[in-house]
Amino acid sequence: MDFSKHAFFEGKILPLSEAKIGIATHGFLYGTSVFGGMRAYWNQEKGKLFLFRPFDHFRRLINSGKMMAMQSPYDEEGFIQLTLDLLKTDNWKQDIYLRPTLYKADMGIGVKLHDLRDEFCMFVIPFEKYVKNDTDAHLTVSSWRRIDDNVIPARGKVAGGYANSALIKTDANRAGFDEALVLDNNGHVSEGSAMNIFMVRDGLLVTPPVTDNILEGITRRSVIELAKKELGLEVVERSIDRTEVFIAEEMFMTGTAAQIVAVTKIDHRPVGSGVMGNITTKLRSLFDDVVRAKNPKFNHWNVEVK
Ligand code: PMP
């Protein structure tokens, strides 16, 4: 994997090879770190790089930290500034993915959250597709359950919680599927391993509410707004039953890495007509324009790297 030449670590930008933590670091030993996943997109015509919704990503990072008793060393604006500085250092001219992490930085043994030093770091990688079959993904319903808010908060990006996502993803891939739908402990469809889900039923766009053990996705929020404002669709946030996905007209998954992935089969049953539907197709094209700062109505979501 190709990485950035520089990283942000312990308050400064330095060569990636010097950004290292010790093997006894709390965040590494116990999964006590929280992270973000953000993208910046290259706009070829303008010859410029644009961060997509960095304020919202850093707000979620700070909120994930709050759930884990962390004191963020920066506010949203401070994070955006240091991100711009880091991106300028390596002068990126392609689509990239950024991984900011807040972590319990003290070294030693002892499971707890309090009285530990919090640190922040970030690196960058060039990035294109996360799900290869993003126009015709085949999903299975995972035998794993989604972590519950009373176990590890699913609404925050807590590193330890991603053991759950890793189990889900590996079993789905090894069984020959592209991704999985994960049920929560109430048996409702929550999300995928690292993406939110939407279905179209009777012409309505339906997605689980933030109280059904999902990550509060920023792509999810963007798609809800685009669907309402640009496609005039009604969007309903409600619990989704397992068998509803078999009779949906369309289904897709959303995430920063995944972007918008069309789901055309679930456990060998076709979704709708078994090919990517009209609403999914339109949203994918709208979303691609919006993230590349090509749609003036949504330019407030793009921050130019300069
Ligand atoms: N759910 C999970 C579990 C995720 O890890 C992600 C990726 N961050 C998402 C949903 C999608 O969230 P977002 O659109 O903010 O990337």
Residues whose N, C-alpha, C, O or C-beta is under 5 A from the ligand:
A	BS01	PMP	G37 E191 G192 S193 A194 M195 N196 L215 E216 G217 I218 T219 R220 T254 G255 T256 A257
